[in-house]
Amino acid sequence: MDFMQFVWAGLGNGAIYALIALGFCVVHGAMGIVNFVQVDLVTLGGMFLYSASVLAGLPVPVGLLAAVVGTALVAMLVERLGLRPARTDHPLVLVFLTVGISIVLRGAIQMVWGKNRMAVPPIAEDVPVRLWGAMVLPQTLWMMVLTVAAIGGLVWFFRGTNLGLAMRAVASNPRAAAVVGIPAGRVRMAAFAVAGACGGLAGALVTPVTTLSADVGVLLGLKGFAAAILGGFGSFPGAVAGGVLLGLVESLAAAYVSSAYKDALAFVVLVLVLCWRPSGIVRQ
Amino acid sequence: MDGLTRSRWLHFFWSHRLGLGVLAAAGAVLLFPWYTDNPYTLGLTNRIALMSVAVVGLNLFMGCTGQISLGHAAFMAVGAYISGILTVHAGWSPWLALVVAVAAAAGFSLAIGVPLLRLSGHALAMATLACNVVVHHVLLQEDRWTGGPSGLAGIPPLTAAGWAVDDPVRLHFFLWFVVLVVMFGGLNLVRSLPGRGLMVLAADEVCAACLGVPVARAKVVLWTLSAVLAAVAGSLFAHTYGFVSPDSFGIFVSTDLAIMVVLGGMGSVWGSVLGAAVIVLLPEFSELAEAYKEFVHGGLLVAMLLVAPQGMIRGIRQAVALAWWRAQQGRSDAAA
């Protein structure tokens, strides 16, 4: 059964797109901007995993944790040093600022890790498992398990912690949040940290399957954005649904329609959805 | 010279500043090959000219509508590749190919612009970026026509009355002539009646709509105009270098075009040429800018937005005006 094979591949990629899409949504919720830097946070996750597990020789799970924490820290720095000094609400300036920071970060990644392609070790050995009539790599299963765990963590964070509640307050009404004494700057920094953790996890999970290079995140990040748009930008369940749907459609279209245009498909979907249903395909 | 003559001269210069500026630029262009005919230098200035054509167009769109396009390299690609395919595979004359390529780009931009321009801000930026990714992908995949990743070679130069525009000096005159025409058109556009409407649109969309500026139509017109200029630049690129490859028109080229616009200042026609010149010449001044191109370009963009979001030309003008005003204040304080 080839069909199940493609479904598994699609679900694995879909989990990654969903994680990246969640990163876009968290920052959009707290600041009202689309954060182009998310793209490079994905790359950075892979790079940190590479440094920790290949260069420093740590076990892969520790490397994964280092990647998530490291990327979150970099994302916080981006907010503190890059976005906050601008002190502007002008959307044009903010968009360009995130584009500029994204390019700077990509340049910095090239300086630190070089321009070559690298191989990153997976979490478990590359021995395929037979599941429902298809051969599945353990890494694909880990992608799904950890994505689900991350989504669970996010739900707990936004419902059960003070910081998460504060972030929702800032997102729904910044002025009222300021009135009750919520420090907007710190909350935005926290939002970037969460987005960084999502992007870093996505990057650290996907780069063992793809290869790692300084611009690996660009295509992945843009697909993650397409997933977020598909789910109605800003909606968390929508982002997850959009990610999984995009992963499945992409994988099945590559199998049964044309594999040459696999990478372009996500963007055609993105443009079509933006043109005819800008609020996304999931009704809120 | 008495006061009256002096003020008349000042008035003459001020009221004709646009025409005199373009005349001065034309003079500089005309005389430049006598200053240097080093092919390397002319190669650089010709590259500035090519980029300027696209950047002036993009700047008219971004400056007047306040929207961002991160996909204009796609229109350059359409212009360059249709020009290339028609001359190499079909043996058309380069001029005819240029016209057809530009018309095709206009049609393409209209087709995607009408639905997409209802979006704004980040969504439009991402959508244009997505269009560019798709076009780039098509160029890579349809290798029967486009030559795939290795590119399309052997595109003939433009010829006029038996003269091929192929050596650096001839290219210099031809390309800069195109730039001057585009600049003159752009500078005049903002002073025409529809252009005044566009300036209101640039300042405030709601206000423009209230004053009767057809906002949606104006956006589409500017979008198509900018796509046409990008396609002209792309087609000229193909005929200038005789070779095109997909990576000349990727998303990083699009972001570079947008960086040139921001550096020069949104809505500033002169600034567009300056922005293009800075980005093209930067690697010549330092090894660092060559090796870490992305880092330097991104850093420039971020620094520009943090220090002078209004762009270089306006930023310098405001700094000079401020310094002059401070000096005046100092003088009147000393007198008092």
Interface residues (C-beta under 8 A of the other chain):
Chain A: I33 V34 G82 P85 A86 T88 H90 P91 L92 V93 V95 F96 L97 V99 G100 I101 S102 I103 V104 L105 R106 G107 A108 Q110 M111 V218 L219 L222 F225 A226 I229 F233 A260 Y261 D263 A264 F267 V268 L270 V271 L274 C275 W276 P278
Chain B: G66 I68 L70 I112 P115 L116 R118 L119 G121 H122 A123 A125 M126 A127 L129 A130 C131 V133 V134 H137 V138 Q141 I251 T255 A258 I259 V262 M266 Y292 K293 E294 F295 V296 H297 G298 G299 L301 V302 L305 L306 P309
